[in-house]
Amino acid sequence: MQRITVLAVFAAMLCIVSGRPGDIFPRVWASIDLHEIQMNNEGTEGDRKEARNEWAKKYGVEKQWNEFINKRASMVMQTRELLARLPDLYEKYLATWNDDQLWKNIEEKQKRLAAKYKKEFEVLKIAKEMVERAGHEYKTEPRRISTFSSVLMGGASVPMPGATYPLTADQIMSAVPVRHLQQLEMLELGLRSINREAPTRFTRRILSADEPLIFIGGIPRSGTTLMRAMLDSHPDIRCGAETSIVPAIVGMRDQWSTPNMAKEANMSGISQETLDDATSAFLLELIGKHGPMAKRLCNKDPYTAIALPTFIRLFPNSKHILMIRDARASIHSIIQRKVPVAGYNRTNIPQMLQMWNTQLTKMVNFCTNAKGLCLMVYYERLVQRTEEEARRILNFLDVPWSEDVLKHEEKIGSEVKLNPKEFSTSQVKEKVNKKALTSWFGCYSEDVLNNMDNLAPLLLRLGYNTSAHEPDYKEFAGDPEEFYSVVYKF
């Protein structure tokens, strides 16, 4: 009774303070009535349940009350089900706890991890000793080694248990994980910053924008990798694998030439000439250091040909080779080998032919306007008159003749390094052959072949026989005088 009195007084105070007795009063009395029903011990549970239902009906909360009752019943049911499952769960827990094999597996895993961490610690310990020795040699004989990789390859006498010097690449990679090599490179940079003497990397030939670089370009799958492998086998030339970075950097440089970007740069005191110098210096570092040094450095990235004017401006003494191949063969190769090329929809052959025509037209126009700096090479002639074309190419590049360019397959893995991610890697391991000339025969519909002059009109302009559905390419194997006066019209 005292609780009811307190609730009534509290309700009256709320009514006075809020000034809204109509909103609060019914709720208060409803709470008081429900409290009295719950506290009433007279009668059975059924009587109390009926009283609660009457209470809900009286205050118009039957729906909410039924939802509350159902929810409570559901929770009670879930609790009972959980209690019923507890014995089974307890049994499973005991079975797992007493599983000797499980604990044995856990212990073995812990031992393997401990052995792994111990081995890595030993590797880092050896690496630390190597760095300390390298630091000593940097101080005493700074010109003896050029980079820390020289230490690993035997440029400095660094003791390593169970190894003979110079170390092979396999020995290095098996002993030192890649992440540790990265740590060592950072330590090397730290050593260089401590050693204030002249950087040893400049003991090699310093490159400049006047370097007579060689660039190989063209539509992908047009023989650029074969051309690169042949030049790479020459003792005076080093090309290296495709970078994909060089054309991206030049694309960024072209973006900086737009009116808005040029205006922003000029306001900061950065001229277009400065941007050219910075870009050429960056590209020279990429090209010069992604392989061994040589008298002539070369780069093979197909889409450098579409930015030919920019490359000539950056490197005025550079020479460019534009590879040309039958569109039908190039497109078939892209589709067959699933080569991802931006702008080419491999499910739409007409669209691919039109894209080929657009891009190569631009490349050919750039090349023909760069007199003496760009040479067009037909893939079909290169594989049929290999030595003759190779002599013409080396003469254009001002490089002495070498028989090595005719046997590039013998130098694969030594002088000629291949990138396993390049789609032509498997093909250039073979001797120059004519198999790829006819690989596309029978792969196009009659409609596409009959409409070739509309889809790729440049084909006919370049001297290809578009009326024949299976051309023999004999026009590309003719005598030089006939070929360059009839077929080679540019």
C-alpha angles and dihedrals in degrees: 000000000000090000091052091050092050091049091050092050091047091050092050091051091051090051092051095045098044097039087217105101090155092066101041104032098069092049092050094050090046090054091048092050093048090049091053091050092050093047094047108106095182119103130015131301088259090057091051091048091052090048091053091050090051089049092053091048092048094054097036097244099116094124094050091044093052091048090051092049092048093048092049091049090051092051091049090051092050091049091052092049091051091049089050091053095048096088092053092047090050091051091051090049091053091047091052093046091052094045103118093187092056092053090045091055091049092051092049091050090051090051092050092050091048091051091048093051091046091053092048090049090053090049091052090047091054090045091053091053090049091051092049091051091047090050090052091051091047087058099042103031108015093170096053096082129029101197138002088257085069088062092053092048095050102272088128130031100252114164115234119174115250095003134116124210138282092037119225121234090249091053091051096047092045092050102040121041117224094253090056090051088054090051090050091051089054090049089050091054088050091053091051091052090052093047104071095191121110112293109261094220089078091067086088125073110295113230124222137184088263090066112130094237123179120223125193117198145155141116111321114267093027099114100278093131092050090050090049093049092050093050091043090059090060110099093227098048133069120184107158129193125321110280104193084200099082097065090043091056091048089049089055090049090054089052090056088059094064114112095252095046092044090051092050091048093048091051087057092049094254113133127199088249090057090051090050091052092048093047094048091048091051093048091047090056091051095046095040097049107038089081142007119305118263139172090258123030121208136189129201115197112138097218095054084089092066090058095044096133090055093049092049090051092049095043109024094181095050123119123216132206118200113200115211125193137168107281091223090059095043094048092046090051092050091051097042095049093037093234111182106228120172112247095017118110105203091201093057113061097180090053091050092051091050091049090049090052093049096047098041092046088059092046093049092049091051091047096048090050092052097074113197093003103073130049125192115217123192113219090210091058094042093059094043101040098025102158094042092051092043091055091049091050095048090046089054090049093049090237122138118251119266129181088217092083089066093058105041091143089070092059098049108129095017115052092359111060118195129205108223089212093062110099094222096053095102093048100050090056086076128075116266105283142164099237094107093056093078101026092105096054112124094012100103130068121246090247093057094046093047090050095047095111090058097042096044110012090167089073093070091043090055091054101260120144103241095171092066115075090202107029120191094214090220089141088069093054097055129115115294094247093051095043098048093044098044111023103021095063099161 
